[in-house]
Amino acid sequence: MKSVADPKAGVVRAEIELRASPSEVFEALTDPAQLEVWWGSDNYYRTKDWISELWVGGKRGGIAIGADGKIATVRGEYRAIERPSLIEFTWEASWDDFASTLVRAEIYPIPTGTLLKVIHSGFLPDSKASEGYAQGWGAVLNWLTKFFLRSAPRTQQNQNEDNVL
């Protein structure tokens, strides 16, 4: 996994290989019930009340409740959807005074599952915000990895081992 900011260009680029199909990754990124399960952690923040109107122009957003109890919101609108390979939406976060940026998630099949590339652009040049978002996307992609590890199908060998007393 890597997540890096290019402050001069106002862009964050993050990518990770996931042991899941492109369709599973697409659903995890767009299904409100799944987003609520994996996006966040108890020691950072938890998310809830996700909205994902999965059509161009549809709303996307949710609420984050920090470990300290502070509430933040993020809202946006889908700009492009190509199931299961692409999602693009605006990102307007309360902690950034709802400044509008753009998130693009490119989803590629690879032999071991899926390569997910996230490009978050539209930050003001030389803004420190992009560096904070690079750290944030690193955390988000790690949570997504853990989600797929928890929900990975069990092999026949593992199932047989469970039946041994």
C-alpha positions in Angstrom: 0.0 0.0 0.0 1.2 3.5 -0.7 -0.3 6.9 -0.3 1.6 10.0 -1.3 0.8 13.7 -1.7 2.1 16.0 -4.4 1.4 19.3 -2.7 2.6 21.4 -5.7 0.0 19.7 -7.9 -2.7 19.5 -5.2 -3.1 15.8 -5.7 -3.0 12.7 -3.5 -2.4 9.3 -5.0 -3.0 6.0 -3.1 -3.0 2.4 -4.3 -3.4 -1.0 -2.8 -3.7 -4.6 -3.9 -6.8 -6.3 -2.4 -7.7 -10.0 -2.2 -11.1 -9.4 -3.6 -12.7 -9.2 -7.0 -13.2 -5.8 -8.7 -17.0 -6.2 -8.2 -16.5 -6.8 -4.4 -14.2 -3.7 -4.2 -16.8 -1.6 -6.2 -19.6 -2.7 -3.8 -17.5 -2.1 -0.7 -16.8 1.5 -1.9 -20.4 2.2 -2.8 -22.8 0.2 -0.6 -23.8 2.2 2.5 -24.1 -0.9 4.7 -20.6 -2.1 3.8 -19.1 1.4 4.1 -20.4 1.7 7.7 -18.8 -1.6 8.6 -15.2 -1.0 7.3 -14.7 2.8 6.9 -13.3 3.9 10.3 -11.9 2.4 13.5 -12.8 2.8 17.1 -9.6 4.6 18.0 -9.9 7.1 15.1 -13.5 7.6 14.0 -16.5 5.5 13.0 -18.8 6.3 10.1 -22.6 6.0 9.8 -25.6 7.2 7.8 -23.9 6.8 4.5 -25.8 7.9 1.4 -24.9 6.5 -2.0 -27.2 7.3 -4.8 -25.3 5.3 -7.4 -26.0 7.3 -10.6 -24.2 10.2 -12.2 -25.5 13.3 -10.2 -26.5 11.1 -7.2 -25.5 12.1 -3.7 -22.7 10.5 -1.7 -21.8 11.2 1.9 -21.8 10.2 5.5 -21.2 11.2 9.1 -18.0 10.5 11.0 -17.9 10.4 14.8 -14.4 10.8 16.2 -13.0 8.8 19.1 -13.3 12.2 21.0 -17.0 12.4 20.2 -16.7 15.2 17.6 -19.0 14.9 14.6 -17.9 15.6 11.0 -19.7 15.2 7.7 -18.7 14.6 4.2 -20.9 15.1 1.2 -20.5 14.9 -2.6 -22.0 13.9 -5.9 -21.1 11.1 -8.2 -19.5 12.3 -11.4 -18.7 9.0 -13.2 -19.6 5.4 -12.6 -18.4 2.4 -14.7 -19.3 -0.7 -12.7 -17.0 -2.4 -11.6 -14.0 -0.4 -12.8 -14.5 3.3 -11.9 -16.1 5.6 -9.4 -15.6 9.3 -9.4 -17.3 11.8 -6.9 -16.9 15.2 -5.4 -15.7 15.3 -1.8 -16.8 18.2 0.5 -15.8 17.7 4.1 -16.9 19.8 7.0 -13.4 19.9 8.4 -12.3 21.7 5.2 -15.3 24.1 5.2 -16.9 22.0 2.5 -14.2 22.9 -0.1 -14.9 20.8 -3.2 -12.3 18.3 -4.3 -12.5 15.2 -6.6 -12.0 11.6 -5.7 -11.4 9.0 -8.5 -11.2 5.3 -7.7 -9.9 3.2 -10.5 -10.4 -0.6 -10.0 -8.3 -3.1 -12.0 -8.3 -6.9 -12.0 -5.0 -8.5 -11.2 -4.1 -12.2 -10.7 -4.3 -11.9 -6.9 -7.6 -9.9 -6.9 -7.8 -6.2 -7.5 -5.6 -3.2 -7.7 -7.3 -0.1 -6.4 -5.9 3.3 -7.3 -7.4 6.4 -5.6 -6.6 9.9 -7.0 -7.8 12.7 -4.9 -7.4 16.1 -6.6 -8.4 19.7 -6.5 -6.4 20.8 -3.4 -4.9 24.3 -3.6 -1.3 24.2 -4.8 1.2 23.9 -1.9 -1.7 23.3 0.5 -0.9 21.2 3.6 -4.4 19.6 3.2 -3.1 17.1 0.6 -0.5 15.8 3.0 -3.2 15.2 5.6 -5.4 13.5 3.1 -2.4 11.2 2.0 -2.3 10.0 5.6 -6.1 9.7 5.7 -6.3 7.6 2.5 -3.5 5.4 3.9 -5.8 4.7 6.9 -8.9 4.2 4.7 -7.1 1.7 2.4 -5.8 -0.3 5.4 -9.3 -0.5 6.8 -10.5 -1.8 3.5 -7.8 -4.4 3.4 -8.8 -5.6 6.9 -12.5 -5.7 5.8 -11.6 -8.1 3.0 -9.4 -10.2 5.2 -12.3 -10.6 7.7 -14.8 -11.4 5.0 -12.5 -13.7 2.9 -14.1 -17.0 1.9 -12.8 -19.9 4.0 -10.9 -22.6 2.2 -12.1 -26.2 2.4 -8.9 -27.0 4.4 -9.8 -24.4 7.0 -13.4 -25.7 7.2 -12.2 -29.3 7.7 -9.7 -28.1 10.4 -12.7 -26.6 12.3 -14.5 -29.9 12.3 -11.6 -31.7 14.0 -12.0 -32.1 17.8 
